[in-house]
Amino acid sequence: MSAAVLVVELVARAVALYASSAYWSQSMHTSTLSGQAWVDELISGHPDRMKINFGMPLHVFTGLIIELRLLGVTDTKHVSLEEKLGIFLYTCVTGMSCRLVGERFQRSKDTVTCVFREILRVLSGPRFYTKFVRLPAVENPPAPYLQNNPKFWPFFDKCLGALDGTHIICSTSANMRDHKGSLSQNVFVITNFNFRFVYVLSGCFIYSDARLNDLPVPDGYYYLGNTGFPQCAQVLVPYRGVQFHLREWAAGNRKPFERIFGVLKKCWQVLVVPMNYSMELQARIPIALCALHNFMLEMDGPEAFAEELARAHDPAGKDLQNLIAEPMWVQYQDYIATHAAADELEEEPEEEPDDVGVGEDEDDNNNVEMNV
């Protein structure tokens, strides 16, 4: 009997404690610096603060707001479009979770998630994507990267860009582990030599999607690829099994692809840190950021990523590599030139004398007969 009374008493106390905590509950986000106030502070503050927190200068941020309004994105009752875009950009720049972003903007986790999804779907949608990510046209002027470099021009005058695949870290099931053991999704992209994306596919089945989606290549033109792609009229790949092939290939005609992805990952940590979203949303993130990359280039020109491109152009490892490779290449060229000249001398036919020494031959024959 006493045990039953004890149980009833414990249950009553638990109910009382629960009722008390629910009654005395308090709001979590009570900071005087709300999300809207913080965005307004960044807009009116030092220009570098906008670049640091949102990844773009103020005039690009304002232009993107105008573009989103044209696409039908509006303010809601409690969240303005400026704050919506700020939530999305801050998440992409920092790679923070929804809880941490919510603490920064004084918003609930559900609000941050809904806002991120809304902006992501618009930036990865066909209206925004097709406006800023376009396949190169033949009538476009050649890129200065090629035309101003005698190593490449006019040898690559029919080259439209470079294509390759890369892995983006994601959060999903273990059956999608890549060859390094990480969880990642495939991203297939084509870039031109103006450091713009012209074609992007991401997700689990990008290569089957690439077969279904038409990728027109004008006759006589081609893209550069690595040895993982088959040799065909539309894709130019290096010689297989050759250690020392065309130096210009390794020297940089595919460098725009490497540099543009280096810049993308430096600017947006969301591509490095896996996000706890559905795979369908995670597959949209690279597409949206590639389209946003092109938008920033159109708004700000080459200066949009000048600092990032400078850092990605010649890191310390590349400098050391070039420091060793350049003298080796010069020595190799001297070696080839020296041996080629020696081979030409050896291949020259010897001139035969006009008069054959008949007497000497007869003496030799006589000597042979005498010896016999």
VEXLO-136810 format. One record per residue (C-alpha): residue number from 0; residue in three letters; y, x, z. Coordinates in steps of 0.05 Angstrom, whole numbers. Each point is the difference from the previous one (the first is absolute). Example, Ala and Ser with C-alpha at 12.3 -4.5 7.8 and 13.67 -1.06 7.14 Angstrom:
<rs>
+------+------+--------+--------+--------+
: resi : resn :      y :      x :      z :
+------+------+--------+--------+--------+
:    0 :  ALA :    -90 :    246 :    156 :
:    1 :  SER :     69 :     27 :    -13 :
+------+------+--------+--------+--------+
</rs>
This chain:
<rs>
+------+------+--------+--------+--------+
: resi : resn :      y :      x :      z :
+------+------+--------+--------+--------+
:    0 :  MET :      0 :      0 :      0 :
:    1 :  SER :     47 :     56 :     18 :
:    2 :  ALA :    -14 :     34 :    -67 :
:    3 :  ALA :     19 :    -63 :    -38 :
:    4 :  VAL :     64 :     -5 :     39 :
:    5 :  LEU :     16 :     73 :    -15 :
:    6 :  VAL :    -11 :    -11 :    -75 :
:    7 :  VAL :     45 :    -61 :      0 :
:    8 :  GLU :     53 :     38 :     37 :
:    9 :  LEU :     -3 :     58 :    -49 :
:   10 :  VAL :      5 :    -46 :    -59 :
:   11 :  ALA :     60 :    -36 :     31 :
:   12 :  ARG :     35 :     66 :     11 :
:   13 :  ALA :    -13 :     22 :    -71 :
:   14 :  VAL :     28 :    -65 :    -27 :
:   15 :  ALA :     61 :      8 :     44 :
:   16 :  LEU :     12 :     72 :    -23 :
:   17 :  TYR :     -7 :    -20 :    -73 :
:   18 :  ALA :     47 :    -59 :      8 :
:   19 :  SER :     49 :     45 :     36 :
:   20 :  SER :      0 :     54 :    -54 :
:   21 :  ALA :      7 :    -53 :    -54 :
:   22 :  TYR :     57 :    -33 :     37 :
:   23 :  TRP :     37 :     65 :     12 :
:   24 :  SER :    -12 :     28 :    -70 :
:   25 :  GLN :     58 :     35 :    -33 :
:   26 :  SER :     19 :     16 :    -71 :
:   27 :  MET :    -24 :     67 :    -26 :
:   28 :  HIS :     55 :     17 :    -50 :
:   29 :  THR :     63 :     -2 :     42 :
:   30 :  SER :     38 :     61 :    -25 :
:   31 :  THR :     73 :    -10 :    -14 :
:   32 :  LEU :     -9 :     40 :    -65 :
:   33 :  SER :    -36 :    -52 :    -42 :
:   34 :  GLY :    -31 :     16 :    -68 :
:   35 :  GLN :     59 :    -30 :    -37 :
:   36 :  ALA :     50 :     39 :     43 :
:   37 :  TRP :    -38 :     64 :    -13 :
:   38 :  VAL :      0 :    -12 :    -76 :
:   39 :  ASP :     75 :    -15 :      3 :
:   40 :  GLU :     11 :     64 :     39 :
:   41 :  LEU :    -37 :     41 :    -53 :
:   42 :  ILE :     39 :    -33 :    -56 :
:   43 :  SER :     67 :     15 :     32 :
:   44 :  GLY :    -20 :     68 :     29 :
:   45 :  HIS :    -12 :     70 :    -26 :
:   46 :  PRO :    -32 :      0 :    -70 :
:   47 :  ASP :    -55 :     47 :     23 :
:   48 :  ARG :    -25 :    -51 :     50 :
:   49 :  MET :    -16 :    -50 :    -55 :
:   50 :  LYS :    -36 :     55 :    -39 :
:   51 :  ILE :    -40 :     22 :     61 :
:   52 :  ASN :    -22 :    -69 :     23 :
:   53 :  PHE :     -6 :    -39 :    -65 :
:   54 :  GLY :    -14 :     56 :    -49 :
:   55 :  MET :     59 :    -15 :    -46 :
:   56 :  PRO :     76 :      4 :      0 :
:   57 :  LEU :     43 :    -61 :     13 :
:   58 :  HIS :     18 :    -15 :    -72 :
:   59 :  VAL :    -73 :     -1 :    -20 :
:   60 :  PHE :    -16 :    -44 :     59 :
:   61 :  THR :     55 :    -48 :    -21 :
:   62 :  GLY :    -24 :      0 :    -72 :
:   63 :  LEU :    -71 :    -16 :     23 :
:   64 :  ILE :     27 :    -58 :     41 :
:   65 :  ILE :     33 :    -28 :    -62 :
:   66 :  GLU :    -64 :     10 :    -40 :
:   67 :  LEU :    -41 :    -37 :     52 :
:   68 :  ARG :     48 :    -58 :      2 :
:   69 :  LEU :     -6 :     -6 :    -76 :
:   70 :  LEU :    -75 :     -3 :     10 :
:   71 :  GLY :      6 :    -59 :     48 :
:   72 :  VAL :     -5 :     35 :     68 :
:   73 :  THR :     49 :    -33 :     49 :
:   74 :  ASP :     20 :      2 :     72 :
:   75 :  THR :    -39 :    -42 :     49 :
:   76 :  LYS :     26 :    -37 :     61 :
:   77 :  HIS :    -10 :     60 :     47 :
:   78 :  VAL :     -8 :     61 :    -46 :
:   79 :  SER :     49 :     22 :    -53 :
:   80 :  LEU :    -21 :     32 :    -65 :
:   81 :  GLU :     32 :     66 :     22 :
:   82 :  GLU :    -43 :      1 :     62 :
:   83 :  LYS :    -62 :    -19 :    -40 :
:   84 :  LEU :     10 :     58 :    -47 :
:   85 :  GLY :     15 :     45 :     59 :
:   86 :  ILE :    -66 :    -19 :     33 :
:   87 :  PHE :    -38 :     15 :    -64 :
:   88 :  LEU :     34 :     66 :    -14 :
:   89 :  TYR :     -3 :     24 :     72 :
:   90 :  THR :    -75 :    -15 :      1 :
:   91 :  CYS :    -11 :     39 :    -64 :
:   92 :  VAL :     43 :     59 :     21 :
:   93 :  THR :    -31 :      8 :     69 :
:   94 :  GLY :    -70 :    -28 :    -10 :
:   95 :  MET :      6 :    -33 :     69 :
:   96 :  SER :    -43 :    -59 :     22 :
:   97 :  CYS :     27 :    -71 :      2 :
:   98 :  ARG :      8 :      4 :     76 :
:   99 :  LEU :     44 :     62 :     -3 :
:  100 :  VAL :     41 :    -27 :    -57 :
:  101 :  GLY :      7 :    -66 :     38 :
:  102 :  GLU :     27 :     39 :     60 :
:  103 :  ARG :     51 :     35 :    -44 :
:  104 :  PHE :     24 :    -66 :    -31 :
:  105 :  GLN :    -12 :    -42 :     62 :
:  106 :  ARG :    -47 :    -45 :    -39 :
:  107 :  SER :    -70 :    -26 :     14 :
:  108 :  LYS :    -60 :     31 :    -34 :
:  109 :  ASP :    -11 :    -64 :    -41 :
:  110 :  THR :     71 :      1 :    -25 :
:  111 :  VAL :     -5 :     73 :    -21 :
:  112 :  THR :    -66 :    -13 :    -36 :
:  113 :  CYS :     27 :    -60 :    -37 :
:  114 :  VAL :     63 :     36 :    -22 :
:  115 :  PHE :    -39 :     62 :    -23 :
:  116 :  ARG :    -47 :    -43 :    -41 :
:  117 :  GLU :     57 :    -39 :    -32 :
:  118 :  ILE :     39 :     61 :    -23 :
:  119 :  LEU :    -63 :     37 :    -21 :
:  120 :  ARG :    -23 :    -57 :    -44 :
:  121 :  VAL :     67 :     -3 :    -35 :
:  122 :  LEU :      6 :     75 :    -12 :
:  123 :  SER :    -72 :      3 :    -26 :
:  124 :  GLY :      6 :    -65 :    -39 :
:  125 :  PRO :      4 :     -2 :    -76 :
:  126 :  ARG :     74 :    -17 :     -4 :
:  127 :  PHE :     24 :     61 :     39 :
:  128 :  TYR :    -56 :     47 :    -22 :
:  129 :  THR :      4 :    -13 :    -75 :
:  130 :  LYS :     76 :      8 :      2 :
:  131 :  PHE :     -2 :     70 :     28 :
:  132 :  VAL :    -69 :     27 :    -19 :
:  133 :  ARG :     -7 :      2 :    -75 :
:  134 :  LEU :    -43 :     39 :    -48 :
:  135 :  PRO :     40 :     52 :    -40 :
:  136 :  ALA :     24 :    -20 :    -69 :
:  137 :  VAL :     -6 :     48 :    -59 :
:  138 :  GLU :     74 :     -8 :    -17 :
:  139 :  ASN :     21 :     25 :     69 :
:  140 :  PRO :     33 :     68 :     -2 :
:  141 :  PRO :    -44 :     58 :     24 :
:  142 :  ALA :      4 :     19 :     72 :
:  143 :  PRO :     45 :     60 :     16 :
:  144 :  TYR :    -57 :     29 :     40 :
:  145 :  LEU :    -38 :     11 :    -65 :
:  146 :  GLN :     56 :      8 :    -50 :
:  147 :  ASN :     38 :     53 :     39 :
:  148 :  ASN :    -62 :     42 :     14 :
:  149 :  PRO :    -22 :     46 :    -58 :
:  150 :  LYS :    -69 :      5 :     31 :
:  151 :  PHE :    -12 :    -74 :    -13 :
:  152 :  TRP :     45 :    -18 :    -59 :
:  153 :  PRO :    -16 :    -16 :    -55 :
:  154 :  PHE :    -74 :      8 :     17 :
:  155 :  PHE :     -2 :    -62 :     44 :
:  156 :  ASP :     49 :    -42 :    -40 :
:  157 :  LYS :    -52 :    -56 :     -5 :
:  158 :  CYS :    -17 :      0 :     74 :
:  159 :  LEU :     21 :    -64 :     36 :
:  160 :  GLY :    -17 :     21 :     71 :
:  161 :  ALA :    -57 :     17 :     47 :
:  162 :  LEU :    -54 :    -45 :     29 :
:  163 :  ASP :    -43 :     11 :     61 :
:  164 :  GLY :    -31 :    -34 :     60 :
:  165 :  THR :     14 :     13 :     73 :
:  166 :  HIS :    -24 :    -26 :     67 :
:  167 :  ILE :     44 :    -38 :     49 :
:  168 :  ILE :    -22 :     -7 :     72 :
:  169 :  CYS :    -18 :    -71 :     19 :
:  170 :  SER :    -33 :    -39 :     56 :
:  171 :  THR :    -62 :    -36 :    -23 :
:  172 :  SER :    -76 :      2 :      2 :
:  173 :  ALA :    -38 :     66 :      3 :
:  174 :  ASN :    -32 :    -10 :    -69 :
:  175 :  MET :     67 :     20 :    -31 :
:  176 :  ARG :      0 :     71 :     28 :
:  177 :  ASP :     23 :     52 :    -50 :
:  178 :  HIS :    -32 :     67 :    -14 :
:  179 :  LYS :     38 :     30 :     59 :
:  180 :  GLY :    -28 :    -50 :     49 :
:  181 :  SER :     66 :    -39 :      7 :
:  182 :  LEU :     10 :    -73 :    -12 :
:  183 :  SER :     42 :     -6 :    -62 :
:  184 :  GLN :     14 :    -42 :    -62 :
:  185 :  ASN :      5 :     25 :    -71 :
:  186 :  VAL :     67 :      0 :    -35 :
:  187 :  PHE :      4 :     13 :    -75 :
:  188 :  VAL :     69 :     16 :    -25 :
:  189 :  ILE :     35 :     25 :    -62 :
:  190 :  THR :     66 :     37 :      6 :
:  191 :  ASN :     49 :     24 :    -52 :
:  192 :  PHE :     40 :     65 :      1 :
:  193 :  ASN :     61 :    -33 :     29 :
:  194 :  PHE :    -37 :     -8 :     66 :
:  195 :  ARG :    -11 :    -75 :     -9 :
:  196 :  PHE :    -62 :    -42 :      7 :
:  197 :  VAL :    -18 :    -36 :    -65 :
:  198 :  TYR :    -68 :    -30 :     20 :
:  199 :  VAL :    -32 :    -13 :     68 :
:  200 :  LEU :    -67 :    -28 :     20 :
:  201 :  SER :    -26 :     -1 :     72 :
:  202 :  GLY :    -57 :    -30 :     39 :
:  203 :  CYS :    -75 :      2 :      2 :
:  204 :  PHE :    -16 :    -12 :    -74 :
:  205 :  ILE :     57 :     35 :    -36 :
:  206 :  TYR :    -42 :     31 :    -55 :
:  207 :  SER :    -33 :    -65 :    -18 :
:  208 :  ASP :     68 :    -32 :      1 :
:  209 :  ALA :     26 :     54 :    -45 :
:  210 :  ARG :    -53 :    -17 :    -51 :
:  211 :  LEU :     18 :    -73 :      3 :
:  212 :  ASN :     76 :     11 :     -2 :
:  213 :  ASP :     25 :     27 :    -66 :
:  214 :  LEU :     33 :     68 :      3 :
:  215 :  PRO :     30 :      9 :    -70 :
:  216 :  VAL :     12 :     71 :    -23 :
:  217 :  PRO :     39 :      8 :    -66 :
:  218 :  ASP :    -36 :     35 :    -56 :
:  219 :  GLY :     11 :     75 :      1 :
:  220 :  TYR :     23 :      1 :     73 :
:  221 :  TYR :    -39 :     18 :     62 :
:  222 :  TYR :      0 :     10 :     75 :
:  223 :  LEU :    -20 :     61 :     39 :
:  224 :  GLY :    -60 :     -5 :     46 :
:  225 :  ASN :    -44 :     46 :     41 :
:  226 :  THR :    -72 :     18 :    -13 :
:  227 :  GLY :    -24 :    -65 :     33 :
:  228 :  PHE :     21 :    -39 :    -62 :
:  229 :  PRO :    -38 :      0 :    -66 :
:  230 :  GLN :     30 :     35 :    -60 :
:  231 :  CYS :     27 :    -51 :    -49 :
:  232 :  ALA :     59 :    -10 :    -46 :
:  233 :  GLN :     40 :    -34 :     54 :
:  234 :  VAL :    -13 :     50 :     57 :
:  235 :  LEU :      8 :     75 :     -5 :
:  236 :  VAL :    -41 :     38 :     52 :
:  237 :  PRO :     -9 :     75 :     14 :
:  238 :  TYR :    -59 :     39 :    -27 :
:  239 :  ARG :    -61 :    -10 :     43 :
:  240 :  GLY :    -35 :     60 :     29 :
:  241 :  VAL :     57 :     48 :    -18 :
:  242 :  GLN :     31 :     36 :     59 :
:  243 :  PHE :     60 :     29 :    -37 :
:  244 :  HIS :     25 :    -52 :    -49 :
:  245 :  LEU :     70 :    -16 :    -24 :
:  246 :  ARG :     47 :     25 :     55 :
:  247 :  GLU :     53 :    -52 :    -16 :
:  248 :  TRP :    -49 :    -54 :     22 :
:  249 :  ALA :     -5 :     29 :     70 :
:  250 :  ALA :     73 :     21 :      0 :
:  251 :  GLY :     26 :    -70 :      3 :
:  252 :  ASN :     -8 :    -51 :    -55 :
:  253 :  ARG :    -38 :    -44 :     49 :
:  254 :  LYS :     46 :     20 :     58 :
:  255 :  PRO :     42 :    -64 :     -4 :
:  256 :  PHE :    -60 :    -40 :     21 :
:  257 :  GLU :    -14 :     45 :     59 :
:  258 :  ARG :     73 :      3 :     21 :
:  259 :  ILE :     12 :    -75 :     -6 :
:  260 :  PHE :    -58 :    -16 :     45 :
:  261 :  GLY :     21 :     54 :     49 :
:  262 :  VAL :     69 :    -32 :      3 :
:  263 :  LEU :    -30 :    -70 :      8 :
:  264 :  LYS :    -43 :     20 :     59 :
:  265 :  LYS :     57 :     38 :     33 :
:  266 :  CYS :     47 :    -59 :     -5 :
:  267 :  TRP :    -49 :    -55 :     21 :
:  268 :  GLN :    -47 :     15 :     58 :
:  269 :  VAL :    -35 :    -66 :    -11 :
:  270 :  LEU :    -38 :     36 :    -56 :
:  271 :  VAL :    -25 :     52 :     51 :
:  272 :  VAL :    -14 :    -44 :     61 :
:  273 :  PRO :    -49 :    -57 :    -10 :
:  274 :  MET :     28 :    -70 :     13 :
:  275 :  ASN :    -40 :    -55 :     33 :
:  276 :  TYR :      8 :    -50 :    -56 :
:  277 :  SER :    -48 :    -33 :    -47 :
:  278 :  MET :    -25 :     41 :    -58 :
:  279 :  GLU :     37 :    -46 :    -48 :
:  280 :  LEU :     66 :     17 :     33 :
:  281 :  GLN :    -15 :     74 :      7 :
:  282 :  ALA :    -14 :      3 :    -75 :
:  283 :  ARG :     69 :    -27 :    -13 :
:  284 :  ILE :     36 :     53 :     41 :
:  285 :  PRO :     -6 :     58 :    -52 :
:  286 :  ILE :     20 :    -48 :    -56 :
:  287 :  ALA :     62 :    -24 :     38 :
:  288 :  LEU :     22 :     70 :     19 :
:  289 :  CYS :    -10 :     27 :    -71 :
:  290 :  ALA :     44 :    -56 :    -26 :
:  291 :  LEU :     50 :     12 :     56 :
:  292 :  HIS :      0 :     74 :    -19 :
:  293 :  ASN :     21 :    -17 :    -71 :
:  294 :  PHE :     52 :    -49 :     25 :
:  295 :  MET :     31 :     55 :     43 :
:  296 :  LEU :      2 :     47 :    -60 :
:  297 :  GLU :     36 :    -52 :    -42 :
:  298 :  MET :     50 :    -14 :     55 :
:  299 :  ASP :     13 :     72 :     22 :
:  300 :  GLY :    -25 :     43 :    -58 :
:  301 :  PRO :    -33 :     67 :     11 :
:  302 :  GLU :     39 :      8 :     66 :
:  303 :  ALA :    -44 :    -54 :     32 :
:  304 :  PHE :    -55 :     50 :     16 :
:  305 :  ALA :     36 :     66 :    -12 :
:  306 :  GLU :    -14 :     26 :     69 :
:  307 :  GLU :    -72 :    -22 :      0 :
:  308 :  LEU :    -12 :     28 :    -70 :
:  309 :  ALA :     30 :     66 :     20 :
:  310 :  ARG :    -47 :      5 :     60 :
:  311 :  ALA :    -60 :    -21 :    -42 :
:  312 :  HIS :     17 :     47 :    -58 :
:  313 :  ASP :    -15 :     69 :     29 :
:  314 :  PRO :    -31 :     -1 :     69 :
:  315 :  ALA :    -19 :     66 :     32 :
:  316 :  GLY :    -72 :     -4 :    -25 :
:  317 :  LYS :     22 :     -8 :    -72 :
:  318 :  ASP :     49 :     58 :      6 :
:  319 :  LEU :    -55 :     45 :     26 :
:  320 :  GLN :    -47 :    -24 :    -55 :
:  321 :  ASN :     51 :     14 :    -54 :
:  322 :  LEU :     17 :     68 :     31 :
:  323 :  ILE :    -73 :     20 :     -9 :
:  324 :  ALA :    -15 :    -36 :    -65 :
:  325 :  GLU :     59 :     24 :    -41 :
:  326 :  PRO :    -16 :     75 :      4 :
:  327 :  MET :    -73 :    -16 :    -12 :
:  328 :  TRP :     18 :    -39 :    -63 :
:  329 :  VAL :     44 :     56 :    -26 :
:  330 :  GLN :    -55 :     51 :     12 :
:  331 :  TYR :    -50 :    -46 :    -34 :
:  332 :  GLN :     45 :     -7 :    -61 :
:  333 :  ASP :      9 :     76 :     -4 :
:  334 :  TYR :    -75 :      8 :      4 :
:  335 :  ILE :    -13 :    -49 :    -56 :
:  336 :  ALA :     54 :     32 :    -44 :
:  337 :  THR :    -27 :     71 :     11 :
:  338 :  HIS :    -72 :    -18 :    -14 :
:  339 :  ALA :     18 :    -42 :    -60 :
:  340 :  ALA :     36 :     60 :    -31 :
:  341 :  ALA :    -59 :     45 :     16 :
:  342 :  ASP :    -48 :    -49 :    -32 :
:  343 :  GLU :     42 :     -2 :    -64 :
:  344 :  LEU :     -2 :     76 :     -5 :
:  345 :  GLU :    -76 :      1 :      9 :
:  346 :  GLU :    -10 :    -53 :    -54 :
:  347 :  GLU :     39 :     40 :    -54 :
:  348 :  PRO :    -51 :     26 :    -52 :
:  349 :  GLU :     -5 :     76 :     -9 :
:  350 :  GLU :     19 :     28 :    -69 :
:  351 :  GLU :    -58 :     33 :    -37 :
:  352 :  PRO :     15 :     67 :    -37 :
:  353 :  ASP :      4 :     -4 :    -76 :
:  354 :  ASP :    -43 :     62 :    -14 :
:  355 :  VAL :    -69 :      3 :     31 :
:  356 :  GLY :    -25 :     70 :     18 :
:  357 :  VAL :    -61 :      1 :    -46 :
:  358 :  GLY :    -13 :     73 :     11 :
:  359 :  GLU :     -4 :     -8 :     74 :
:  360 :  ASP :    -50 :    -57 :     -8 :
:  361 :  GLU :    -44 :     44 :    -45 :
:  362 :  ASP :      2 :     56 :     50 :
:  363 :  ASP :    -21 :    -48 :     55 :
:  364 :  ASN :    -58 :    -25 :    -43 :
:  365 :  ASN :    -22 :     72 :    -14 :
:  366 :  ASN :      1 :     16 :     74 :
:  367 :  VAL :    -43 :    -61 :     14 :
:  368 :  GLU :    -50 :     20 :    -53 :
:  369 :  MET :     -3 :     72 :     26 :
:  370 :  ASN :    -12 :    -25 :     70 :
:  371 :  VAL :    -56 :    -43 :    -23 :
+------+------+--------+--------+--------+
</rs>
